[in-house]
Amino acid sequence: MEICLTFFIEFYRSRDADEATLDKVSLEAPNLRAALQGATALFHSLAMPQIPDRLRICDEHGSELYAGPADGAYPA
């Protein structure tokens, strides 16, 4: 049985030093890569007031694990 962790996904727009949150959702996934894949799927399916250009993934303690383009480009 695979253990799933809870991740929190925040979609936002970034302009200069300002950020505007468009949506926040929780997601269960076995690891960060799977959470990023889930976030990418949500990017295409959620009805948000604007199209986000960035996303942030945090763990259940609020620690940021990933911040990058909303298209889910995984760092090398």
C-alpha positions as MATLAB code, in Angstrom:
seq = 'MEICLTFFIEFYRSRDADEATLDKVSLEAPNLRAALQGATALFHSLAMPQIPDRLRICDEHGSELYAGPADGAYPA';
ca = [
       0.000    0.000    0.000;
       1.429    3.335   -1.094;
       1.438    6.138    1.455;
       0.006    9.429    0.233;
       1.031   12.800    1.586;
      -1.106   15.924    1.661;
       0.145   18.801   -0.470;
      -1.339   22.277   -0.796;
      -1.328   23.827   -4.242;
      -1.591   27.587   -4.687;
      -2.147   29.065   -8.134;
      -1.259   32.742   -8.452;
      -0.393   35.607  -10.775;
       2.915   37.362  -10.269;
       3.612   40.923  -11.357;
       6.869   42.496  -10.244;
       6.910   41.957   -6.447;
       3.116   41.507   -6.170;
       1.287   38.185   -6.053;
      -2.442   37.571   -6.393;
      -3.730   34.154   -5.311;
      -6.322   32.752   -7.712;
      -7.032   29.400   -6.038;
      -5.752   27.075   -3.306;
      -6.478   23.355   -3.225;
      -5.253   20.340   -1.285;
      -4.080   17.234   -3.069;
      -3.006   13.788   -1.897;
      -0.043   12.282   -3.723;
       2.793    9.836   -2.966;
       5.570   12.365   -3.683;
       6.325   15.870   -4.926;
       6.611   14.855   -8.580;
       3.137   13.279   -8.472;
       1.792   16.385   -6.712;
       3.239   18.541   -9.495;
       1.582   16.328  -12.112;
      -1.712   16.675  -10.229;
      -1.261   20.445  -10.035;
      -0.679   20.575  -13.791;
      -3.922   18.664  -14.359;
      -5.751   21.047  -12.007;
      -4.292   24.019  -13.896;
      -6.175   22.821  -16.977;
      -9.419   21.879  -15.222;
     -10.077   24.474  -12.492;
     -12.277   27.460  -13.291;
     -10.199   30.390  -12.030;
     -10.983   34.097  -12.501;
      -7.703   34.558  -14.420;
      -5.084   32.257  -15.853;
      -2.307   31.763  -13.273;
       1.284   32.092  -14.360;
       2.840   30.556  -11.232;
       2.110   27.812   -8.741;
       3.428   26.939   -5.318;
       3.342   23.528   -3.631;
       3.611   23.335    0.161;
       3.572   20.415    2.552;
       1.064   20.038    5.384;
       3.284   22.185    7.628;
       3.319   25.078    5.153;
       6.896   24.550    3.993;
       7.324   25.495    0.345;
       8.512   22.520   -1.708;
       8.147   23.935   -5.200;
       7.476   27.300   -6.784;
       7.549   27.705  -10.515;
       5.657   28.152  -13.724;
       1.998   27.169  -13.661;
       2.598   24.786  -16.567;
       4.329   22.482  -14.074;
       7.812   22.498  -15.565;
       9.737   20.293  -13.132;
      13.227   21.518  -12.231;
      16.064   19.410  -13.603;
];
